[in-house]
Amino acid sequence: SLLSPGAPAARRQALRPAGTVRRHAAPVATEDEAEAKEQLRQRVKGLLENVPSQLSGGAEMPRSTAALEAAYAKDSHADMYVTCLEFFMDLKIEYDTDDATELLRPTVHACTDIEEPATQEKLAPLYNAAMQMLNGAEPEIQLGIWKLIVDKLIDRVGLSKKEFYMWVDWCAGERGIM
C-alpha cells in the first residue's frame, strides 16, 4: 500500500488530503513550555551577568560557567536546566556568603566531612533541590540531574548512594536541614 511505513515519504504525503497533519509530527512547544524556557533563559542570563559583581576575596566564577554560557548560547532548555543546577551547586559548595556584605568568597569548608555542620547545611539542601527538579522533568534532564547528584554530592563525601540518602534524611530529621 502507498500508505504503509515502507512506502516513500513523498508518495505517502502526496496522498494525504490538504491540511492534514502527519501522525508523527514533531511536537510543538506549548505556550507554557515556551514561557518556562524564556523564564529559564532570563534566570541564566541574570546569573551570568550578576554573579561576577558578587564575587570577593579572590573568588572567580564557578567552573561550570563555561558550560552554562554554552547552554545559553545554544538556547537548549535541557542543557540550561541542568547546567543552571550545576552552576547553583558550585556556588553553594565552593563559596561562602559574607553576612555583612552578602558577597561571595571562596569557602573554607571542603564539604567532604558529613559530621561537619557546613557540609550538612550545604549538601543536604542541594540534594533536596535537585530531587524537586527531577519531578516531571524529561528523561534527558533527569539523567543530567542524577549525574550531578552523584558527581557533585554523593562522591564528594565518599558515601554509597544508600548511605547518602540516609544521611540526608538524618540531616532533615535530626538537624532540621532541608
C-alpha positions in Angstrom: 0.0 0.0 0.0 1.1 3.5 -0.6 0.5 4.5 3.0 2.5 1.6 4.5 5.5 2.5 6.5 7.8 1.2 3.7 6.4 3.5 1.0 8.4 6.5 0.1 7.6 9.5 2.3 6.9 11.8 -0.7 4.2 9.4 -2.1 2.6 9.0 1.4 2.5 12.8 1.8 1.1 13.4 -1.6 -1.9 11.1 -0.9 -2.9 12.9 2.3 -5.8 15.4 2.0 -4.7 19.0 2.1 -4.5 20.4 5.6 -4.0 17.1 7.4 -1.2 16.7 9.9 1.2 13.8 10.0 0.7 11.5 12.8 4.3 11.7 13.8 4.8 15.4 13.5 7.4 17.0 15.7 5.9 18.2 19.0 5.1 21.9 19.1 6.1 23.7 22.2 3.1 24.9 24.2 2.8 28.4 25.5 3.6 27.2 29.0 6.7 25.4 27.8 7.8 28.5 25.8 7.2 30.7 28.8 9.1 28.3 31.1 12.0 28.3 28.7 12.0 32.1 28.5 12.0 32.4 32.3 14.9 29.9 32.5 16.8 31.9 29.8 16.3 35.1 31.9 17.4 33.4 35.1 20.6 32.1 33.4 21.2 35.5 31.8 20.8 37.1 35.3 23.2 34.6 36.9 25.9 35.2 34.2 25.5 39.0 34.4 25.2 39.4 38.2 27.4 36.8 39.8 30.7 38.4 38.8 29.8 41.5 40.7 29.0 39.4 43.8 32.5 37.8 44.0 35.0 39.0 46.6 38.2 37.8 48.3 39.8 36.4 45.1 36.8 34.4 44.2 36.5 33.5 40.5 33.5 32.4 38.5 32.5 28.8 39.1 34.0 26.0 37.0 30.6 25.4 35.4 30.3 28.9 34.0 31.6 27.9 30.5 29.0 25.1 30.3 26.2 27.5 31.4 27.3 30.1 28.8 27.4 27.4 26.1 23.9 26.1 27.0 22.6 29.7 27.0 24.2 30.3 23.5 22.7 27.1 22.2 19.3 28.0 23.6 18.8 24.4 24.8 16.2 24.2 27.6 17.5 20.8 28.7 21.1 22.0 28.8 20.3 25.3 30.5 18.2 23.5 33.1 20.9 21.0 34.1 23.8 23.4 33.9 21.9 26.0 35.8 21.6 23.5 38.6 25.3 22.6 38.3 26.2 26.3 38.5 24.0 26.8 41.6 25.6 23.7 43.2 29.0 25.2 42.5 28.0 28.5 44.1 26.7 26.8 47.2 29.6 24.4 47.6 32.6 26.4 46.6 31.7 29.8 48.1 30.5 31.2 51.4 28.4 34.4 51.7 29.8 37.2 53.8 27.0 38.1 56.2 27.9 41.8 56.3 28.3 42.4 52.6 26.4 39.4 51.1 29.3 39.0 48.7 30.6 35.5 47.8 34.1 34.5 48.8 35.9 31.2 48.4 34.8 28.7 51.0 37.0 27.5 53.8 34.9 24.2 54.0 35.8 21.3 51.8 32.3 19.8 52.3 33.7 16.3 52.4 33.1 15.5 56.1 29.5 14.5 56.8 29.9 15.4 60.5 30.8 19.0 59.7 27.8 21.4 60.0 28.8 23.3 56.9 28.7 20.1 54.8 25.3 19.3 56.2 24.0 22.8 55.6 25.2 22.9 52.0 24.8 19.4 50.6 21.5 18.2 52.1 19.5 21.2 50.7 21.2 20.9 47.4 20.2 17.2 47.2 16.6 18.2 48.1 16.5 20.9 45.5 17.9 18.5 42.8 15.2 15.9 43.7 12.5 18.6 43.4 13.8 19.5 39.9 13.6 15.8 38.9 9.8 15.8 39.3 8.2 16.0 35.9 11.5 16.5 34.1 12.1 14.9 30.7 14.3 11.7 30.9 17.3 13.6 29.3 17.1 16.2 32.1 16.6 13.6 34.8 19.8 11.8 33.7 21.8 15.0 33.8 20.4 15.8 37.3 21.2 12.3 38.6 24.7 12.7 37.3 25.1 15.9 39.2 23.7 14.4 42.4 26.3 11.6 42.1 29.3 13.6 40.9 28.8 16.8 43.0 27.2 15.5 46.2 27.5 11.8 46.8 31.0 11.2 45.5 32.2 14.3 47.4 31.5 12.8 50.8 32.5 9.2 49.8 29.3 7.5 50.7 27.3 5.0 48.8 24.0 6.2 47.3 22.0 4.5 50.1 24.2 5.9 52.8 24.0 9.3 51.3 20.1 9.2 51.2 20.1 8.0 54.8 22.5 10.9 55.8 20.2 13.5 54.0 17.2 12.1 55.9 19.2 12.4 59.1 20.1 16.0 58.3 16.4 16.8 57.7 15.2 14.9 60.8 17.8 15.5 63.4 19.3 18.8 62.3 16.2 20.3 60.7 18.1 21.0 57.5 16.0 20.9 54.4 
